[in-house]
Amino acid sequence: MAYGYKTFNSNGSVLFSSADSTWTLLFSTTASANTSQTFTGIPVMTTRTVTRVMLGEITGSVEGYIHTFSLSGSNLVTTAPSSTETVATFFAVYGK
């Protein structure tokens, strides 16, 4: 039995759900810790969404940040908010 996948935005509303319609995984990558990167060649579709997951572990009183991003055309730009405390971040771009 398949269960699907959902992500939610900060106010608790469903941002992405595989139960509503079929989404295609267009691109996935990992942005390295403490660096800002641009990834190119991402297919353009009518509707796209980006999910991100923090990789690595934050321990003790260390503050950790996750990359911010922007998706425009075929480019995904990932930005490290801190040059020393940003963890590696996994990105997946879906389209339909």
C-alpha positions as CSV (number, residue, x, y, z in Angstrom):
1,M,0.0,0.0,0.0
2,A,1.3,3.4,-0.9
3,Y,1.0,6.4,1.5
4,G,2.4,9.3,-0.4
5,Y,4.3,12.4,0.8
6,K,3.3,15.8,2.2
7,T,5.1,19.0,3.1
8,F,3.6,21.9,5.0
9,N,4.4,25.6,5.0
10,S,5.0,27.7,8.2
11,N,1.2,28.3,8.9
12,G,0.4,24.5,8.6
13,S,-1.2,24.5,5.2
14,V,-0.2,21.7,2.8
15,L,2.4,23.0,0.4
16,F,3.0,19.8,-1.6
17,S,1.1,16.5,-1.6
18,S,1.6,13.5,-3.8
19,A,-2.0,12.5,-2.9
20,D,-3.6,15.3,-4.9
21,S,-2.0,14.8,-8.2
22,T,1.1,13.2,-9.8
23,W,4.3,15.2,-9.3
24,T,7.5,14.4,-11.2
25,L,10.9,14.6,-9.5
26,L,12.8,17.0,-11.7
27,F,16.0,17.5,-9.9
28,S,17.8,16.6,-6.6
29,T,21.1,17.8,-5.1
30,T,22.9,18.5,-1.9
31,A,24.2,22.0,-1.2
32,S,27.5,21.8,0.7
33,A,27.7,23.2,4.2
34,N,28.8,26.9,4.6
35,T,28.7,27.6,0.9
36,S,26.3,29.3,-1.6
37,Q,25.8,27.5,-4.9
38,T,23.9,27.7,-8.2
39,F,22.6,24.6,-9.8
40,T,21.5,24.8,-13.5
41,G,19.7,22.7,-16.0
42,I,16.5,22.2,-14.0
43,P,13.5,21.4,-16.2
44,V,10.8,24.1,-16.4
45,M,7.2,23.0,-15.9
46,T,4.0,25.0,-15.3
47,T,4.0,24.2,-11.6
48,R,7.1,23.5,-9.5
49,T,7.9,23.2,-5.8
50,V,11.1,22.8,-3.9
51,T,11.5,20.8,-0.7
52,R,14.6,20.9,1.5
53,V,16.0,18.8,4.3
54,M,18.7,19.6,6.8
55,L,21.5,17.1,6.7
56,G,23.9,16.5,9.5
57,E,23.5,17.0,13.2
58,I,23.5,20.0,15.5
59,T,24.8,19.3,19.0
60,G,25.2,21.3,22.2
61,S,24.8,25.0,22.1
62,V,25.9,25.3,18.4
63,E,23.5,27.2,16.3
64,G,22.8,25.7,12.9
65,Y,21.2,27.2,9.7
66,I,19.7,25.6,6.6
67,H,20.2,27.1,3.2
68,T,17.7,29.5,1.7
69,F,16.9,29.2,-2.0
70,S,15.3,30.7,-5.1
71,L,14.1,28.9,-8.2
72,S,14.0,30.9,-11.4
73,G,13.9,29.4,-14.9
74,S,16.3,26.5,-14.9
75,N,18.4,27.8,-12.0
76,L,18.2,26.8,-8.3
77,V,20.3,29.3,-6.2
78,T,21.1,28.1,-2.7
79,T,22.4,30.6,-0.2
80,A,24.1,29.8,3.1
81,P,22.9,32.3,5.8
82,S,26.1,31.7,7.7
83,S,29.6,31.0,6.4
84,T,30.5,28.9,9.4
85,E,27.2,27.4,10.8
86,T,25.1,26.4,7.8
87,V,24.6,22.6,7.5
88,A,24.5,20.6,4.3
89,T,21.0,20.8,2.8
90,F,19.3,18.3,0.5
91,F,17.0,19.9,-2.2
92,A,14.4,18.2,-4.4
93,V,12.5,20.0,-7.1
94,Y,9.1,18.6,-8.2
95,G,7.0,19.6,-11.1
96,K,3.6,18.9,-12.8
